Amino acid sequence: MFLRATNRKKDGKDHRYFSVVENRRVAGGKTIQRTVLYLGEINDQQQAAWRKTMAVFDEQQQRYTNLSLFPEDRPLPAGAVDGLQVRLSGLELRRARPFGNCWLAGELWDQLELGRFWRSRIAGGREAVSWEKVLRLLVVNRLLEPGSEFRLHHHWFVSSSMDALLEEDFSVADKDRLYRCLDRILDHKTELFVWLRNKWAELFTADFEVLLYDLTSTYFEGETAENPKARRGYSRDHRPDCLQVVIALGPEGAPTPDGFPLAYEVMNGNTTEQKTLLPFLERIERTYGKAKRVWVMDRGIPTEATLATMREKEAFYLVGTPKSRIGQHEKKWLDLPWQKVRDSVDVKLYEHEGELYVLARSHGRQAKENAMRRKRLVRLLGKLRAMRHSLPVRDQLLLRIGAARKAAQCRIVFGA
């Protein structure tokens, strides 16, 4: 092992950052490097201490070399930090690592025939390790222990059994190789979504009659200057101060009938929900043709014009009714009889202008809502009793009442 220094210029000043790096021997007599520990920016005294700590005597080579342990029969080097003497002849290396989970993930990879799919699309040239194996390593890591590519390279690969399953050495987990692999697969995203949809339908005889459609967002804490899609928009994470991207579920294959997504689309962070539905509807029909699909959406996604267009296309949908339209039909719903569909669920059906309205009443949901309100009310009463004993001044009392009201999400009415 050795210390590696990296120079970076920040705010007009030069900074030196250090890492502990080790060399690993791979096939072909080559050597690749793995970062063992990131030290950050250290001063000259700390740098000297680290170098003295790692400079030790190798008994086999009869010379000083870079090792992490010190022989028992030799004194510690002067200035060594946290040195440890061990009896090298009594050491026994036993590498305990999980195998079953990695093997099962590989079996899932084979069941979906992803190896055959990717070998024909990211065939390597003169690379010693095939890109299909690098991608399999990335996928298994995401499935078992999601993390960054650097963490896979730094920690996860050496603690897993993927080297034995892939029949490759540490070169398959080279940091730069992992990043380059992600760049190679991006162009085949649409083909992959279609492949996964067909495989899921083949394995589980799924018909994809129900299409769940929703959007979410994720934000970045940084400038993200190299991401053109990062924009400011409606933040579902309550971080309007950060740039974000909007993620839509399923423009190519939609989720499985069990709700597992097989496709996604990343859009600009300022994309509004109402502008996304019709383009995705056209893309699905263009890819798979028209079919008897049911679109299930939140009521904030489609506009009335969008729903009218979907009716013209004879597309089926299930969406929540806006509160502004509920009042228009409320009187007609009151006279309709309740129909029991489950032990605790009753519905009323009402048809108007080619649309079927479903008014649902769930006794279990009602009991849950009442319990939640009762819990918030008890918490609010407890805080009000505590304020009565402390008797703060008027301004502090109003601030505490406002905070308690917000936490309890209740309406407080003050008498004269």
N, C-alpha and C positions, 0 to 999 in steps of 0.2 A: 504494500500500500504506500501511497505517497500523497503529498499535499498538492492540490492544483489551485492556482490563482487565476481569477478571471477579472479583467479590468472593465469597468463600466463607467460611463460618463453620465452624471446626474446633476442637474442644476448647475452646469458649468464646472463641476468639480470631478476629479478622477477618484473612483472608489475601487478597492480591491476586495473581492469576495473569495473565500477559500472553501474547498471541499476535500474530504478524504476519499480518494479514489483507489480502487484495486484493479489489477490486471487479471483477466480470466483467459485461460487457454482454450481455444475452440478448435474445430476440425480444420485440417490443412495447415496446422502449425501457426495459425494466426492468433492474435491476441486482441481482445476487445476490453473496453473499460467499463466499470460499473461504479456509480457514485454510492458510497457507503454511508457518508454522513455529510450534511451541509452545515458548515460552521458559520457562514455569514461573514461579516466584516470584522476581523480581529486585528489587534495591534501587534507590533513587532515582538514584544515579549511573549505573547500567547503563541505566535507563530513559531518562535524558537522552541517553546515548550512542546508543541505538537511534534515538531521534527525530531527532537531528542527522544520523545516517547516512542516513536515508531522505528527508530534506527536501532536494531537489535542484531545479535550474532546468530548466524545460521550454522548449526553444527555440521550439516552435510556438506555445505559449500566451503566451510572454514573461512568465512568472511562475513562482514556485516552486510545485512540486507534488510529489506522492508518486510517485517513480520509483525504480528499483533501480540505475541506472547514472548516471554523471556525464559531461557533455559534455567533450570534450578541450580545447576552447578556453576553458574557464572554470575557475577554481581550485576546488579541493575546499572545501566548507564547513568552517568552523572546527570542530574537534572530531569530524570524521567518522572512523568506525572502519572500517578495512580498505577505504578508498575505492578506486575503480578508474576511471581516465579512458579513454574510448574515443572513436573517431571515428564518430559516429552516421551520417554519410553513407555510410560503407563497410560498414555492417552489412547482412547479408542473412539473413532468417529462413527456415530450412528445417526443417520439422517432420518428422523421421524417426520413424516409429512402425509397429509390426507391423499387418498387415492380414489375412493369410491365416488365422491361428488364430481371429480374431474372426469372419471370414466363415464358416469351417467350423462354428463353434459356432452361428451363426445358422441355418445349413442344418440342423443337427440339431434345432434348435428348430422349424423349419418341417416337417421330416419327422415329428415327433411331433405336429404340429398343436396345439402348446401355445398359439399365438397365438389360434386360434379358441376353444380351451377357456377361456382367461382373459378374453377380451374380453366374453364373455357373463356373466361372474361378477363382475368388478371394473370394470364400466363406469364411466367417470369422469363427473363433473358439469360444473362450470365450470373444471376444471383445464386449463391450457394444454398439458400433456404427459400423454398417456394412461398409465394405470397399467400397461398391458400392456408398454409400452416400458421403463418403470422396472424391472419385474420381469425382462424379458429381459436388461437390463443386469446385474442382480444375479446371474442364473443364469449368464451367460457369464463373469462375474468369478469365480464359485465354481468353474467348470469349468477355467478357464485359470490363474488365479492367486489361489487362495483367500485371503481376508483379511477384515478387518472392513469394515463400511459406511463408517467414517470413513476408512480407507485408500483405499477405492474413490473416495470424494469428494476426498480430499486428493492422491492420487498417480496411481492406476491409470487413471482415465478420461482425464486429459489426456495420458497416455503411450500410449494405445491409439487405435484407429480407430473406436471405437463411435459417436462423434458423426456420422461420415459414414455408417455403416451404419444407424443409427437415424434419420438426418436430423433430429437435434435438437442444440441447443447445450448448454452446461454446465448448464442448468436441469434436465435429466433426471437429473443426478448430484447434485442438491442434497441435503445431508446429511439434513435433516428429511424430505424426500420419500422417501428410501430407507428410513428407519425406519418411516414410516407405511405404506409398501407391504407390509412384512412383517406388520404387524397386519391388513391387509385379506385376506391369503391364508390365514390360519390356519383360518378357518371352513370352507374348502373342501379340507382335507387329505384326508379320506376319498375324496371325489370324484376328487381328483387321483391317488390310489393306484390306484383302479379304472381310470381313464383310461390310466395308464401300463401297467398290466397288459394291458389289451385291445390297446393299440397294440403292445406287445412281441409279443404273441401273433399279431397281424396281420402285423407286419413279418417275423417269423422263424418263423412257424408253430409256436410253442412251446405245449406242452400243460400245463406246470406240474405234472407228476406227482410231482416231488420237491420237498418243502418243507423248507428248512433253517431251523432255529429255534435262536436263541441269544440271550443277553443279555450286555450289557456295562454299564459304569458310567463316569461322568465326574464329576470333583469340582470344587469351586469354592474358590478361596482368598479368602474374604471371608465376610461375614455373610449375604449373599443374603436379606435380610429380605423382599424383595418376591417371592420365589419360593417358593410354598407346597409345592412338590414336593421341595425341597432338604431332605434328611434325612440322618442318620447311619445307615450300614448296612455290609454287607460290601463292602469296597473292593477291587476287582480291581487298583487302582493302588497298593495298599499305603499308602493315606493315610486311615486311620480317623479322623484328627483333623479332617478336612474334611467339610463337607456335600457331598452328591452326589445325582445322579439316576440311575435305572436306565433303560437304553435297550433295548427289545426289538425284534427284527428281525421285521417282517412280519406284523402282525395283519390286514392288509387284502388283501395280494396276494402276500406272500412274495417271495423272490428269484427271479430268472430261473433257468433250468436251468444257467446258467454260474456262478451264485452271486452275481450283482449284485443288491443289495437294491432293491426298488421301494417299500417301505413301512417304517414304523417306528412305535414308540409310546414316549413318554416317561412314566415312572411314578415314584412316590415313591422316594426314595433308600433307604428301609428295606424295599422289596419283596423278598421271597424268591423264588427261582427256582421252587420247587414250586407256588406259588400262581398262577402266570401262565399255565400251559399250557392248562388246561381252558377258562378264559374266552376265550382266543384261538381255540381249536378251535371253540367255539360261534359266535364271530363270523364265522369264515371260512365255516362251513357255512351260517350265516344269510345271508351276502352272496352266496356263489357256489353254494350248495347242496352236497349230499353228492357226493363224487367219489372216484375211486381215487387218493388222494394218499398219499405216503409221507413221514412226518414223520421227519426226521433230527435227533437231539439228543444232547447230552452226557449221560452217565449221572447227573449230579447234578441234572438238571432235573426229570424225572418221578419220582414216588413209585410204590410198588407199587399203591396205590389208584388213582392216576391212570391207570396202564397198564391196570388192570382195567376202568376206565370206558371207555378208548379201545377195548378189545376188545369191550365191549358195543355201542359205536357202530360196530363193524366198521371202525375206523380202522387203517390200516397204519402201522407205525413201525419205525425202526431206531435202537437206542440201545445204548450200552455196558453190559455186565453189571456190576453192583456186585461188588467184590472179595469181599464176604461170601457171595455166592451162587455164586461160581466153585468154591469148595471142595466144594459140595454135588454138583456134577456132574463133578468132575475125574476120578474113577475111571472113570466111564462113557466119558469122552472118550478115555482112554488106549488103549482097545481098538479104537477106530474107525480106519479107514484114511484116509490123507491123499489129497486130490484136488487135482490141479494145475489152477489157473485161469489162471496166467500163468507166464512163464519162471522168475520168482523168488518166486512166491506160491503157497502150498499152503493148503488149508482142510479142516476137518472139520465136517460138518453133523450136528446132533443136535437132535431134536424132543422137546419135553417140555411137556405140558399146553397144547397149542395154540400154543406158541411155538417158533420155529426158532432155535437157537443156532448161531453161526458162530465157530469157532475158527480164526484166521488165523495163518500163519507166513510171514514175509517175510524172505528171505535178504538182500536189500538193506538192509532196516531193521535186521536183526541186525548186519550189518557196520558200519552207521552208528553204532549204539549202542555197539558195541565200540570203535570209533575215538574216540568222545566220552569213554568211561570211561578209555581209555588216555591220552588227552591230559590229563585231570584228574589221573590218577595220576602222570604224569611231572611235572606242575606241583607236586603235593604233595611228591614225593620231592626236588625241587629246593629247596623251602623247608625241608624237614627237614635237608638237608645244610648249608644256610646257617646254621641254628640250631646245628648241631654245632660249627661254627667260631666262632660268636660266644659260645657258652656263657653265656647269660643266667642270672639267678637263677631259682629254682624258680617263683615266681609269674609272672614275665614269660614263662618257658618255657611254662607251661600256657596263658597267654593267647594266645601266638603259635601254639601247636598248635591251640587251638580255632578261631582265625581261619583257619588254613590248612585245617583240616578243613571248615569251613563253605564256604570258597571252592571246595574241590575236591569237596564233597558226597560224601565217602567215609566209611566206617566204619573207625576206628582202634582196634586191639586192643593194649593194653599188657600186657606180660608182667611176671611178678614180678621 
